[in-house]
């Protein structure tokens, strides 16, 4: 189950409210002024469903509807999708603005936990 929120930034902690806003495209800047780039697992993946159930309170179908409305109104685009924890970690490693989540089994000392539900 996804219980870690990972990022390689100088942000020390992100609140539950800000984490929800990040993954719903509502938080445009982190506390350090960085514009976050959010990465997400594919729709229907167990880790995505578990994460959103805990953090945003939305099901997969609710997320699809939510992002469809934002895209239709020109108010946002869904996060980039990546297929694995290794891909999330690679994205975070390549760009300090990238934020994503991994299963607690994937947590290493190389990345900073900035939120843990």
N, C-alpha and C positions, 0 to 999 in steps of 0.2 A: 504494500500500500504506500502511496506517496505521502511522506510525512516530512519532507525537507524541501525548502525553497532555496535554491542555490543561485549565487551570483558572484562574479569576481569584480567587485566595486569597492569603493571606500565607504559605502553605506554600512552602518553597523547593525541596524535592525529595521525591519519594515513591519508596521502594525498589521493586524488582521484586516482592518478596513482598507489600508493601502494595498495590501496584497490582492484583495478582492477587486479593487479598482484597477490594478495593473492588468489582471487577467480578463477584465471586461473592457479594456481599452479606455478607461476613464482617467487614469493617472498619467499625465503627460510628462512629468518630471519627478525624479527622485529628490530626496532631501538635499543631495549634493549638487543639484542642478542638471544632472545627467538625464538625457532623454532615453528611457529604457527601450530595449528591443526584446520583446517577449517571444520565447519559443515554446511550443506546445506539442504534445504527442498527438497522433492522428485521432480523429473522431472514432469513438467506439472502443478505444484501448482501455484496458482495466485501470491503468495508472491514472489516465486522464479522468475517467469517471470518478474514481476515488478522491482525487485531488479536488475536483470541482464540487463534489458532494460536500466535502469538508469546508472548502474555502469560499466558493461563490454561492453554494446552495442550489446550483442548477444541474439538471440532468443533461444528457447529451442532446436530446431533442430540444430542450429549452435553450441551450447554447446555440444550436443551429438556427433557431428562430431569432434569437437575440442578434447574432451577427448578420443574418440576412437583412434584418430591419436596418441596422446601422449602415451596411453597405448600400442598400437601396436608397437611403436618405443622404448618402455621401458623407456620413459622419464618422466613418472608421472602417478599418479592415481587420479581419481576424489575425491572430498571431501566426507567424510562420510555423508550419508543422514540420517536425522531425520524427524519425521513426524509431529511435532507441535512446536509451540513457547515454550510450557512447556518443551519439549525435548531439544530444543536449550538452554534454560535457565539452565536446569539440567546439560547438558554437560559443560557449562561455569562454573557453580558452582563447579563441580567435578574436574576441571582441569584449572589452570590459563593460560595454553597455548592455550586453545580453544577460537576460534573467530567465531562468527556467527552473524546473523542479525534477528531482530524481527520487527514486526509492531510497529509503534509509540505508539499504545494503550497498548502494552505489556511492555513498558519501566518503570522501577522502579528505585529507588535510590540505589538498591542493586548491580547494574551493572553500569559500566562506558561506556558512549558513546564515542567511539574513532573515529567515522566517521559518518557524516550525509550528505547524498547527497542533 
